[in-house]
Amino acid sequence: MLNVAKYIVQFYDNRAVRNHIVDNVGGNSIGFMRDIMGLEREDVVTTGLGMGKAIPANAEEVATDIRKYGIGLVSTFAVEPAFQQADGTSYDGALTEKSLGQHAMAVVGHRKEDNKHYFLLQNWWIEKQFVEVSQDYLASSGASVSFVTKAVSEIPINYPTVSGAYSLETEDLGDHFELEMRSL
């Protein structure tokens, strides 16, 4: 498993670490992905569902990109209190509560039912590893979805990894991962 927390601490300056962890304003997840994989800007395509674009057309575009490129990065996903509850696994409609902050996850699957798109997201929270969100929920979260368009055969050697089921090497960062650390 890739250890993103360790990567941020090792390869970013104090300001970036503080922004991402302590101040809970994150960082540029797409930039992190490009850095980790050694990609150029043109190697990544991004679709914004909540950026004023027509939701059904963009939901179809995301579904097409999943089939074409595989797993995608969901970034700038607004997390509302209900999303943090461990018992919720499916979310439909628009967000109804004030956002606690932004989060990034992977989109790993898609299905369409009654002309509506649903996306399977993989999270790194222990108690909520997979969730399904409707196109409306994803769009109202303000999320964008990015896909790598260039074949990448390996992760750079200097990228920290762990071999366990979960990355638990973050205890040295204290309680500063407000959204992420809640389940560790």
Buried (B, 14 or more C-beta within 10 A) or exposed (E): EBBBBBBBBEBBEEEBBEBBBBEBEBBBBBBBBBBBBEBEEEBBBBBBBBEEBEBBEBBBBBBEBBEEBEEBBBBBBBBBEEBBEEEEEEBEEEBEEEBBBBBBBBBBBBEEEEEEBBBBBBBBBEEBBEBBBBBBBBBBBBBBBBBBEEEEEEEEEEBBEEEEEBBEBBEEBEEBBBBBBBBB
